[in-house]
C-alpha cells in the first residue's frame, strides 16, 4: 500500500521555473509542453497559439518546431496537435493535409469543376503525360495535365479554358466561378480558398499576386489600377477612400526615397574626391618599397 506524502506549500515554491523560447517568460513545468520529436519545450499557451495560427492561415501542413534553431528540426505529431486545438481547427488541419496529399500524389488529381471538387484517379504515369480523366461524381471528362476539356491529338494550351458541368452557358460559368470560395492559382495551379477579404490575392505557395475574379496578374500593379476599369471595376472589396489612401502611401514611399536620394546626392558628390584620394594614397602606400 502506497502512502501519499504531504508536500508543504513552501516546498512547491522552490520548484524551478522553465523558460519559454517564444514569449521568454518563465513558468512551472505543469504549464509547459514538450515536443516529443525534438524535446524542445514551450509554454502551452504560446505553442497553442502558434499551431492555431499556422492552421488558420494554411501556411503548412507539417507543423515544425517554432524554435528556428532547433537542432533536430522536429515536427508536432497529429496527436499532439489534437490535444491543444479545438475540434473545428483540427478538422481544418486534416483537410489541409488531405489536399496536400492529393497535390503530391501522381496518381490523383482534383476535378476542375468548381461545383464538384472530387478527387479523380489517374493512371500510373501521372499527370505529366496528358491523359483522359473522367470524374466519377459529375462525369466530366478533362485533361490530366491542363485540366481543360479532353483534347486528343492536340497539345495543352497554357490558357485553355476549363470545362465545367455539361449544359452550363459561359455566362453561368462566369457567375459560378466568381462565387466559389476555391480557385486555382493561375501560376502554380495550387488550390486557394478565399474565406473573406478583398479581391487582391497572393498565393502562399509561389507568392504570385492576382485578381480573384479574372485571375489577372497584379505583381506589378502596386497602385491597383486594375480595379479602376474593365469587368473588375470597383470589385476590389475596399472603399474608394481606402484605395486612395493606399495609393497615397505607395506614392509617398517612392517620393520619400527619391527625396532622400536627391538630398544625399550633393554630399555623395562632395565625398567622392576624398574617397578616391584616400584610395589612391592607400594604393600608393602599398606600392612603396620597404625601408632597408
PLY file of the C-alpha trace (Angstrom):
ply
format ascii 1.0
element vertex 292
property float x
property float y
property float z
element edge 291
property int vertex1
property int vertex2
end_header
0.00 0.00 0.00
1.38 3.38 -1.08
1.01 6.27 1.33
0.66 9.77 -0.09
3.28 12.14 1.28
2.29 15.64 2.29
4.22 18.36 0.48
4.20 21.78 2.13
3.42 24.98 0.22
6.87 26.45 0.78
8.38 23.38 -0.95
6.22 23.90 -4.05
7.53 27.43 -4.40
11.05 26.06 -4.72
10.22 24.20 -7.98
12.46 25.51 -10.77
10.81 27.60 -13.47
11.31 26.77 -17.14
11.87 29.49 -19.75
9.72 29.62 -22.91
11.65 30.48 -26.07
8.61 32.12 -27.67
7.45 34.61 -25.04
10.66 34.50 -22.91
8.52 34.03 -19.81
9.25 31.57 -17.01
6.61 29.07 -15.92
6.26 25.90 -13.85
6.74 22.59 -15.63
2.99 21.93 -15.42
2.35 24.88 -17.76
4.88 23.75 -20.35
4.60 21.37 -23.31
7.46 19.32 -24.73
7.53 18.36 -28.42
8.21 14.63 -28.44
10.23 14.56 -31.67
12.86 17.12 -30.70
12.30 17.57 -26.92
12.03 21.36 -27.28
9.84 22.86 -24.56
7.49 25.86 -24.72
4.70 27.22 -22.60
1.43 25.55 -23.57
-0.35 28.82 -24.35
2.34 30.03 -26.79
2.53 26.67 -28.55
-1.25 26.51 -28.87
-1.42 29.99 -30.41
1.44 29.13 -32.78
-0.27 25.95 -34.00
-3.69 27.61 -34.40
-2.19 30.47 -36.42
-0.47 28.12 -38.87
-3.61 26.04 -39.35
-5.93 29.03 -39.79
-3.58 30.65 -42.30
-2.97 27.33 -44.07
0.76 28.07 -44.13
1.95 24.50 -43.74
0.58 21.02 -43.11
3.70 19.70 -41.36
3.88 21.98 -38.32
7.53 22.36 -37.41
9.06 23.24 -34.07
8.71 27.02 -33.51
12.37 27.24 -32.47
14.27 28.38 -35.59
17.46 26.94 -34.11
16.01 23.53 -33.27
18.91 21.08 -33.78
16.62 18.17 -34.73
14.17 20.29 -36.76
11.30 18.44 -35.15
7.62 18.46 -36.09
4.50 18.17 -33.98
2.70 14.84 -34.24
-1.00 14.73 -35.07
-1.95 13.54 -31.57
-0.02 16.45 -30.05
-1.87 18.95 -32.24
-5.23 17.36 -31.46
-4.64 17.76 -27.72
-4.19 21.54 -27.91
-6.62 22.85 -30.56
-10.40 22.88 -30.89
-12.25 20.26 -32.94
-13.07 22.61 -35.85
-9.42 23.71 -36.16
-8.30 20.08 -36.12
-10.81 19.33 -38.86
-9.32 22.11 -40.98
-5.84 20.75 -40.33
-6.85 17.29 -41.57
-8.46 18.89 -44.62
-5.22 20.75 -45.44
-3.29 17.51 -45.02
-5.58 15.70 -47.43
-5.35 18.48 -50.03
-1.56 18.37 -49.77
-1.52 14.59 -50.19
-3.64 14.79 -53.35
-1.46 17.59 -54.73
1.70 15.50 -54.30
0.16 12.18 -55.38
0.99 11.43 -59.06
-1.99 9.08 -59.28
-4.67 11.51 -58.05
-5.92 14.93 -59.09
-8.83 17.27 -58.36
-11.86 17.56 -60.62
-11.70 21.05 -62.22
-15.45 21.62 -61.85
-15.99 24.34 -59.27
-19.23 22.70 -58.12
-17.71 19.24 -57.75
-14.15 19.26 -56.35
-13.98 15.46 -56.24
-10.71 13.52 -56.29
-10.10 11.60 -59.53
-7.72 8.70 -60.05
-5.03 8.75 -62.73
-3.01 6.06 -64.39
0.43 5.23 -63.05
2.36 7.53 -65.39
0.97 10.54 -63.54
-0.25 13.99 -64.69
2.97 14.90 -66.56
1.71 12.79 -69.50
-1.71 14.14 -70.64
-4.43 11.54 -70.30
-8.20 11.36 -70.33
-9.77 11.57 -66.88
-13.46 11.11 -66.17
-14.81 12.28 -62.84
-16.93 9.61 -61.20
-19.02 12.26 -59.40
-20.04 14.65 -62.19
-18.98 12.59 -65.29
-16.95 15.47 -66.70
-14.03 14.48 -68.98
-10.87 16.56 -68.78
-7.13 16.52 -69.48
-4.99 15.45 -66.54
-2.29 17.99 -67.42
-4.07 21.29 -68.14
-7.47 20.43 -66.57
-9.26 21.63 -69.73
-11.74 19.56 -71.71
-10.14 16.50 -73.26
-8.25 17.34 -76.47
-6.93 14.14 -78.11
-4.14 14.72 -80.63
-3.63 18.33 -79.53
-1.08 19.84 -77.18
-2.11 21.52 -73.96
-2.58 25.27 -74.16
-1.48 27.35 -71.19
-4.60 29.48 -71.17
-7.06 26.84 -72.34
-10.41 27.42 -70.60
-11.54 24.89 -68.02
-14.67 22.91 -68.80
-17.28 22.74 -66.06
-20.53 20.80 -65.85
-22.16 19.99 -69.23
-25.03 22.20 -70.26
-23.91 25.35 -68.48
-23.54 28.54 -70.51
-20.39 30.65 -70.42
-22.18 33.44 -68.55
-23.43 30.98 -65.94
-19.96 29.56 -65.60
-18.56 33.05 -65.05
-21.11 33.68 -62.31
-20.36 30.36 -60.63
-16.61 30.93 -60.91
-16.93 34.36 -59.28
-18.89 33.00 -56.32
-16.99 29.81 -55.48
-14.64 30.05 -52.49
-11.97 27.81 -54.06
-9.93 28.52 -57.20
-6.55 27.58 -58.61
-3.53 29.88 -58.62
-3.02 30.95 -62.28
0.75 30.44 -61.90
1.40 27.26 -59.88
-2.16 25.78 -60.12
-2.43 25.18 -56.36
-5.96 25.37 -54.97
-6.68 28.52 -52.96
-9.62 29.08 -50.64
-10.94 32.60 -50.08
-12.87 32.90 -46.83
-13.08 36.69 -46.69
-11.18 39.84 -47.60
-10.59 41.78 -50.79
-10.12 40.53 -54.33
-6.35 41.08 -54.35
-4.99 37.59 -53.69
-1.47 36.27 -53.08
-0.67 32.59 -53.45
1.11 31.29 -50.36
2.86 28.66 -52.45
4.51 30.80 -55.18
3.81 34.37 -53.83
2.03 35.32 -57.08
-0.42 38.22 -56.71
-3.55 38.13 -58.86
-7.18 39.24 -59.09
-9.64 36.77 -57.61
-12.29 37.40 -60.27
-10.40 37.40 -63.59
-7.10 35.80 -62.35
-5.06 38.59 -63.98
-1.61 39.19 -62.53
-1.22 42.05 -60.02
2.51 41.54 -59.38
3.41 44.92 -60.94
0.17 46.75 -60.13
1.24 48.48 -56.90
-1.49 51.13 -57.20
-4.26 48.58 -58.01
-5.20 50.37 -61.25
-6.74 47.06 -62.39
-9.88 47.83 -60.36
-10.47 51.22 -62.00
-11.69 49.85 -65.32
-12.84 46.72 -67.11
-15.05 43.93 -65.74
-13.41 44.10 -62.29
-14.06 47.79 -61.79
-14.93 48.65 -58.16
-14.77 44.95 -57.20
-11.66 45.18 -55.02
-13.70 44.99 -51.83
-12.40 48.20 -50.25
-13.95 51.65 -50.14
-12.77 54.32 -52.57
-11.25 56.29 -49.69
-9.26 53.22 -48.61
-7.91 52.72 -52.15
-6.90 56.40 -52.39
-5.16 56.18 -49.01
-3.29 53.05 -50.18
-2.12 54.81 -53.34
-1.08 57.86 -51.32
1.06 55.65 -49.09
2.72 53.90 -52.05
3.42 57.19 -53.83
4.67 58.68 -50.55
7.15 55.83 -50.07
8.59 56.22 -53.57
8.63 60.01 -53.24
10.41 59.71 -49.88
13.14 57.53 -51.36
13.50 59.92 -54.29
13.74 62.95 -51.99
16.27 61.19 -49.78
18.40 60.35 -52.81
18.10 63.94 -54.08
19.19 65.39 -50.73
22.04 62.93 -50.34
23.39 63.39 -53.89
25.40 66.62 -53.22
27.04 65.06 -50.16
27.93 61.98 -52.17
29.46 64.14 -54.89
31.47 66.12 -52.33
32.68 62.97 -50.62
33.74 61.24 -53.86
37.11 63.11 -54.25
38.08 62.35 -50.65
37.22 58.67 -51.07
39.23 58.48 -54.31
42.13 60.39 -52.73
42.23 58.04 -49.75
42.11 55.08 -52.08
44.99 56.44 -54.15
47.09 57.08 -51.04
46.42 53.61 -49.76
47.34 52.11 -53.10
50.50 54.24 -53.30
51.49 53.27 -49.79
51.17 49.60 -50.67
53.50 50.04 -53.65
56.29 51.85 -51.72
59.33 49.65 -51.15
60.07 48.55 -47.66
62.87 50.51 -45.95
66.22 48.74 -45.83
0 1
1 2
2 3
3 4
4 5
5 6
6 7
7 8
8 9
9 10
10 11
11 12
12 13
13 14
14 15
15 16
16 17
17 18
18 19
19 20
20 21
21 22
22 23
23 24
24 25
25 26
26 27
27 28
28 29
29 30
30 31
31 32
32 33
33 34
34 35
35 36
36 37
37 38
38 39
39 40
40 41
41 42
42 43
43 44
44 45
45 46
46 47
47 48
48 49
49 50
50 51
51 52
52 53
53 54
54 55
55 56
56 57
57 58
58 59
59 60
60 61
61 62
62 63
63 64
64 65
65 66
66 67
67 68
68 69
69 70
70 71
71 72
72 73
73 74
74 75
75 76
76 77
77 78
78 79
79 80
80 81
81 82
82 83
83 84
84 85
85 86
86 87
87 88
88 89
89 90
90 91
91 92
92 93
93 94
94 95
95 96
96 97
97 98
98 99
99 100
100 101
101 102
102 103
103 104
104 105
105 106
106 107
107 108
108 109
109 110
110 111
111 112
112 113
113 114
114 115
115 116
116 117
117 118
118 119
119 120
120 121
121 122
122 123
123 124
124 125
125 126
126 127
127 128
128 129
129 130
130 131
131 132
132 133
133 134
134 135
135 136
136 137
137 138
138 139
139 140
140 141
141 142
142 143
143 144
144 145
145 146
146 147
147 148
148 149
149 150
150 151
151 152
152 153
153 154
154 155
155 156
156 157
157 158
158 159
159 160
160 161
161 162
162 163
163 164
164 165
165 166
166 167
167 168
168 169
169 170
170 171
171 172
172 173
173 174
174 175
175 176
176 177
177 178
178 179
179 180
180 181
181 182
182 183
183 184
184 185
185 186
186 187
187 188
188 189
189 190
190 191
191 192
192 193
193 194
194 195
195 196
196 197
197 198
198 199
199 200
200 201
201 202
202 203
203 204
204 205
205 206
206 207
207 208
208 209
209 210
210 211
211 212
212 213
213 214
214 215
215 216
216 217
217 218
218 219
219 220
220 221
221 222
222 223
223 224
224 225
225 226
226 227
227 228
228 229
229 230
230 231
231 232
232 233
233 234
234 235
235 236
236 237
237 238
238 239
239 240
240 241
241 242
242 243
243 244
244 245
245 246
246 247
247 248
248 249
249 250
250 251
251 252
252 253
253 254
254 255
255 256
256 257
257 258
258 259
259 260
260 261
261 262
262 263
263 264
264 265
265 266
266 267
267 268
268 269
269 270
270 271
271 272
272 273
273 274
274 275
275 276
276 277
277 278
278 279
279 280
280 281
281 282
282 283
283 284
284 285
285 286
286 287
287 288
288 289
289 290
290 291
